[in-house]
Amino acid sequence: MNRADEDDFRAFVAARSPSLLWFAHLLTGDRHAAEDIVQTALAKTALGWSRVRGKDNPEGYVRRAIVTTHLNAQRRRPWREQPRQFMPDDELPPPGQLRPEDEHADRDAMWQALAELPPRQRAVLVLRYYEELSEAEISDVLGCARGTVKSQAAKGLLHLRRIFEKEEAHS
Amino acid sequence: MTDVEELLRETLSDPRRKVEPGPGMYETVRARTRDLRRRRSTIGVASLAVVAIAIVGSVLGVQHTDHHTATATLGKTSPPASPAHGTLGTAIDIGNSLTVVDAVTTTDGLYVLAADPNKVVLLSPEGAEVKATAAGPTGAPSGVVVGGGRVWAWSQNSHDVRVYDSKTLSFIAEFTVQEAIFNVVAIDNELYFTTDQGLKVAHADVQSNGVTTNVGSITLTGSTYGLAADPTRHRLLVGVMASGSPPTSGFVGMQVVAIDTRTGKVVAHSSPTALGKESIAVVGDQVWVGGYGDVDKPRLLHLDAKTLKILGTSPIGAQVGPGSIVWPGTNVVWARGGGGEQLGCLDPKTGAVLETWSAVQGPVTSVGGTAFGVENGLQPLTLAGGCTG
C-alpha cells in the first residue's frame, strides 16, 4: 500500500469503524466477536484497498466481507460460542432491576430472541430490517438464490413471532 | 399483538447496541493485515517449493532411478524452530456422524458431548473404544464436566443439566437452571456455575437421585462469568466484574476472586484485569486468565494461585488478536487466540510456548500425555517440544 492509499485507508477506518462495528454486533450478538470480525474484514480489505477504494461503495464491500467472514466462521465451528443476552460488558440494569414495564424490555426480549436464530437467518433479517436491502441485494451479499433469502426471512420472522406469541400467552 | 417487524427494526436501531471501537483499532487492523499478507506469502512460497520438489524429484526419479537418496534429501525439512509445531492425528470416530461439541479427558476415560442427536459418549482414555453412551441434555448442548464420580452435561440455551455416573454413564438426575449458564465446574458431588444472576451451586444427592440447587453459603451475586476449580486449595476462582464508584466510566474489566468452598467466603482477589468474557485455568500452583480486551493491554495473564497477584503474561499473548481462551492441562496450560485458530501449549510457570498448532478452533483437553482438540470432530494432538499435556 502506498502512502496515499495508507492515509486513505486510515481515514476510512476512523470514519466507518463505529458503523461497521454496530452492524457486526447486530449480526453476532457479541461485541467481542463483532470487533474480531470487523478487524478481519478490514485486514482483508486492506490487502486490496487500491482496488476497493475505486468502487462506488467501499463500505458495502467491507460489509459483505463482514457477513461472509461471520458465516464462514460459524460454519466451521459446530462448538461455537453462543451469543448471550447478558454479557458482563452489556450495559444492562443490575439483576432484579429489569422490570417488565421497562421501556426497553420489548427490545431486550427481541435481542434475546434474535440470539436463538441460526446465523444465516439472523443475517438475512439484519440485512433486510437494518440495512434495508432488497431480496436481490441480500442474495448478492450472501451468494445465494433470491428464493433462499425469501424462505430464510420467512422462517426467521416466524420463529420470532412464535416466541412473542408464547410470551404474550404467558402474560 | 406485537408487531414483530416493527419491533425488530427498533431493536436493530437501538443505540444501546452501538459498539465503540477500542483504542488502537487501526493499528490492530494493520497488524492483522501484515499477518494475513505473511501467511498468504508463506502459503505461496510453500506451494512453489512443493511444486519445485515434485519436479526435481520426478526428474531425478526418471534420470537416476537408483539414487533414491537424492530425492529423500530434497524432501526433508530442516528441524523445526522452537517452539515445535504440532500436528493433528486422525479424528476419533464416536459413531453415527455425531457433531462433537465438548470433551473432557480423565484417567478414567474420555467423555464427549455430541449433538445431532444429543449424546454423552464415554470412550477409553486414548479414544479407541466406546464404553458407554447416554442421551444428552435437551436444547443445543454446550459443555460437559466431570468430578466426584459424576458427569454433568448442560445446555446453555435450554438451561437443562443432566447428571450421570462417571463409570457407566447411567442417568442420575436432571434439573433446569432458571438463568443463563455461562461456565461450569464440578468438585466432588457439587456443580458450580456462573450465571447472569451470579454464582450458583447445585448439589447432586446420590441417595435420592435428586438435585438441589443453590445449596451452601456462597452468595456471590452480580455479573460473574469465568470459573475454575482449584481443588488443591479448596477454592473456586470466579471472574467478577470489577466495580468502580458508580457511575463507572469505560470498561474496567473483571477481577478474579477466590472463594473457599468450605466456608463460602472470598479469601483472595486479583486487581482489575481490563479483560472481559474471561476463561480461567488452574495448573498446580499457577493460574492463567485469558479474555478479551484492548489490544494494547495483555489479554493473557499469569497469576499467583495463592495471592492472585498478577505476575505477567506469555509471549503468545501478542499473537492472540482481540482476546484469548485458556484451558488447563495436567502439566501445561492451553491458550488460543479468541478470534483465531492458533493453539499454544504453554509452560504454566513461565508462559514459554512449548508447541503450537495452526488450526484448532474448539476446546482442548489433556491428561497423562494425551491431548485432544475439538476441530472437525475429536482429534488427538501430537505432543512434542516439552508439551506433556
Boltz contact constraints between the chains, C-beta under 6 A:
constraints:
  - contact:
      token1: [A, 10]
      token2: [B, 26]
      max_distance: 6.0
  - contact:
      token1: [A, 13]
      token2: [B, 26]
      max_distance: 6.0
  - contact:
      token1: [A, 17]
      token2: [B, 21]
      max_distance: 6.0
  - contact:
      token1: [A, 17]
      token2: [B, 25]
      max_distance: 6.0
  - contact:
      token1: [A, 21]
      token2: [B, 19]
      max_distance: 6.0
  - contact:
      token1: [A, 21]
      token2: [B, 21]
      max_distance: 6.0
  - contact:
      token1: [A, 22]
      token2: [B, 18]
      max_distance: 6.0
  - contact:
      token1: [A, 25]
      token2: [B, 17]
      max_distance: 6.0
  - contact:
      token1: [A, 25]
      token2: [B, 19]
      max_distance: 6.0
  - contact:
      token1: [A, 26]
      token2: [B, 12]
      max_distance: 6.0
  - contact:
      token1: [A, 31]
      token2: [B, 19]
      max_distance: 6.0
  - contact:
      token1: [A, 32]
      token2: [B, 277]
      max_distance: 6.0
  - contact:
      token1: [A, 32]
      token2: [B, 292]
      max_distance: 6.0
  - contact:
      token1: [A, 32]
      token2: [B, 323]
      max_distance: 6.0
  - contact:
      token1: [A, 34]
      token2: [B, 19]
      max_distance: 6.0
  - contact:
      token1: [A, 35]
      token2: [B, 322]
      max_distance: 6.0
  - contact:
      token1: [A, 36]
      token2: [B, 322]
      max_distance: 6.0
  - contact:
      token1: [A, 36]
      token2: [B, 339]
      max_distance: 6.0
  - contact:
      token1: [A, 39]
      token2: [B, 28]
      max_distance: 6.0
  - contact:
      token1: [A, 39]
      token2: [B, 29]
      max_distance: 6.0
  - contact:
      token1: [A, 39]
      token2: [B, 32]
      max_distance: 6.0
  - contact:
      token1: [A, 42]
      token2: [B, 29]
      max_distance: 6.0
  - contact:
      token1: [A, 43]
      token2: [B, 29]
      max_distance: 6.0
  - contact:
      token1: [A, 43]
      token2: [B, 32]
      max_distance: 6.0
  - contact:
      token1: [A, 43]
      token2: [B, 33]
      max_distance: 6.0
  - contact:
      token1: [A, 43]
      token2: [B, 36]
      max_distance: 6.0
  - contact:
      token1: [A, 46]
      token2: [B, 33]
      max_distance: 6.0
  - contact:
      token1: [A, 77]
      token2: [B, 361]
      max_distance: 6.0
  - contact:
      token1: [A, 78]
      token2: [B, 99]
      max_distance: 6.0
  - contact:
      token1: [A, 79]
      token2: [B, 101]
      max_distance: 6.0
  - contact:
      token1: [A, 79]
      token2: [B, 362]
      max_distance: 6.0
  - contact:
      token1: [A, 79]
      token2: [B, 374]
      max_distance: 6.0
  - contact:
      token1: [A, 82]
      token2: [B, 156]
      max_distance: 6.0
  - contact:
      token1: [A, 86]
      token2: [B, 196]
      max_distance: 6.0
  - contact:
      token1: [A, 88]
      token2: [B, 223]
      max_distance: 6.0
  - contact:
      token1: [A, 88]
      token2: [B, 225]
      max_distance: 6.0
  - contact:
      token1: [A, 88]
      token2: [B, 241]
      max_distance: 6.0
  - contact:
      token1: [A, 88]
      token2: [B, 276]
      max_distance: 6.0
  - contact:
      token1: [A, 89]
      token2: [B, 276]
      max_distance: 6.0
  - contact:
      token1: [A, 95]
      token2: [B, 197]
      max_distance: 6.0
  - contact:
      token1: [A, 106]
      token2: [B, 7]
      max_distance: 6.0
  - contact:
      token1: [A, 107]
      token2: [B, 10]
      max_distance: 6.0
  - contact:
      token1: [A, 107]
      token2: [B, 11]
      max_distance: 6.0
  - contact:
      token1: [A, 107]
      token2: [B, 14]
      max_distance: 6.0
  - contact:
      token1: [A, 110]
      token2: [B, 7]
      max_distance: 6.0
  - contact:
      token1: [A, 110]
      token2: [B, 11]
      max_distance: 6.0
  - contact:
      token1: [A, 111]
      token2: [B, 11]
      max_distance: 6.0
  - contact:
      token1: [A, 129]
      token2: [B, 8]
      max_distance: 6.0
  - contact:
      token1: [A, 129]
      token2: [B, 9]
      max_distance: 6.0
  - contact:
      token1: [A, 129]
      token2: [B, 12]
      max_distance: 6.0
  - contact:
      token1: [A, 130]
      token2: [B, 12]
      max_distance: 6.0
  - contact:
      token1: [A, 160]
      token2: [B, 4]
      max_distance: 6.0
  - contact:
      token1: [A, 161]
      token2: [B, 4]
      max_distance: 6.0
  - contact:
      token1: [A, 164]
      token2: [B, 2]
      max_distance: 6.0
